[in-house]
Amino acid sequence: MLLTIRKRVVHSLLFPIVNYGFVVCTSMSKETSLQLQRAQKASLRFVCQAETWDHVTPLYHERGWLKVEDRQTAAIALLVWKIIKYKSPDYLCEMFQYYSPETTVSTRSHGHNMRMPIPRTEMFKKSFHYTACDLWNKYHLYNYINCDSNVKLKVSLFTSLLSKYS
């Protein structure tokens, strides 16, 4: 009973704050990411009643929680899927371009992959546009574009991201 109350407190008070700026702050500094990760570790220890010196990675997997970077990856991937599927908002949808399936040059990519913008700076590599294209291609989000809801995509993303912890 106490564990479920603690879990509800964390899910209702901490996670909305942590998730709030993930999509906007793709260029989050390592220091900020580390601070968020420490807050998440402390909340995990609070929920599981673990001691400070206990290793928390198994607890992430046991509870089905994603670490901060992986939560950000999942949030951006879901947003990109929604932008492409519903073609809204227009200004974001127009930003993405696909490789043409009718090319004369033989390539390993196909018409579903997004054309990656050329990063001229390290800061651009952290931009939403670059990150979104990278995630679209990396996690093959185009396979889920015909799904009615994002549930199948969420399960697939969370499963692949959680598998890193085991």
N, C-alpha and C positions, 0 to 999 in steps of 0.2 A: 504494500500500500504506500509506504513512504517513498519507495523508488519511483512509483508512477507519479506521485505528486512532485517529486524533484524533477523528473523528466518533463512534466508539463510546465513547470516554472521555467526551465531552461528553454524549452521550445517556444514558449509564449513571450519571454522577456529578452533572451539573448539572441536567438536565431534571427528574428526580424531585423535586429540592428546589424548583425553580421551580413545578412543577405541583402540588405538595402542597396548598397552601392556596388555590388559585385560587377554588374554589367557595365555600369558607367566608369568604374575605376579599374579598367583592364590594365592600366599603367601603374598599378599600386606598387609602392616601393617595397623592397624586401623587409625593411624595418616595420612598416605597417602590417604587412602580411604576417610577420613574426609575432607582433602584438596580438593580432586576431587569433593566431594559432595558439598562443599561450592562454588567451581567454577561453578558447574552446577546450583546451586540455583541462583547465581548471574546472570548467563546467562538467566535463566528462567525469573527472574525479569526484565532483560533488554528487552527480547522479549515481555513480557506481560505488560511492563511499570508499574510494581507493586512497591509499596513502600517497604522499608527495613523491616518494622514491619508486613507486610502482610504475612499471612500463605500461603505457596506455595504448599502444598500437593494437594489441589483441582486443582491447575494449572497444575501439572504433569498429572493428569487424563484427564483434559480438552484438553491438547495439545498432549496426547498420548506418553509422554516421560516416560522412565523408570529411576529410580534412579540408582546411580552408581553401587551398588551391584547387582541390577537386570539386568542392562546392561551387567555386567560381566557374570552373570549366563546364560543369553541368548547367549552371544558370545561363551562361552565354550560349551554349549549344541549344538549349531549349528555346531561347529567344530567337536565334537564327532560324531554327526550324519553323517557328511561328511566322516570322517575317516572310520567309520564302513560301510557305504553304498558303498563307492568307493574302500575300502580296500587299501587305500594309505594314507600316506607312510607306507610301510611294517613294519618298526620298531615300529611305534605307534600302528598299527592294531594288531600286535602279542602280544602286552602288555595286551590286554583285553581278559578275559576268561569268558565264560558263565557257568551257572549252567547246569549240565547234566540233560536232561529230563528223562533219564532212570536210576533213582536212586532207591535204595531199601528202602531208608528212606523217610518217608512222610514229605514233607516240603510245606510251603506256596508259595515258589518261583517256577517259572517255567523256561523253557529253554531259555526264552528271557532276563531274568535278568542277569546282569553282576555280576561276583564274586567280592565282595569287598575285596581289599587287607587289610591285618591286619595292622592297624597303630600302630607303636611302639613308636612314638613320636607325639607331637602336630604339629610339623612342617610337618610331613608326611601327616597329615590330610588336609593340605593346598596345597598339591602337585597336579599337573595336573592329574595324574593317579587316585588318590583317588577321587578327585572332579568330574572327568569325569564319573567314575563308579557310583558315588552317583547320579549325575544328570540324567544319563541314566535310572536308576531304579526309581528315584523319579518322573520324568516327562514322564515316559513310552515312551521314544523316539523310542523304537522298533516298536511301532505302525505306525510310519511314514517311516519306512525303504523301503517300496515298492513304495513310492511316487516318481514321476518323478523329482520334484523340492522341494526345502525346503520352499516354500511359505506357504503350509498348516501347517508345523511345526512352522514357524515364527508366524503365526497368532495365533495358539494355545498357544505358549509360551508367547507371548506378552499379550494375553487376560488373561491368568492365573496370570501373574506377575502384570499386571495393576489392576486386581481385588483387590489386597491388599490395594490399595490407596483409594478405595471408602468406 
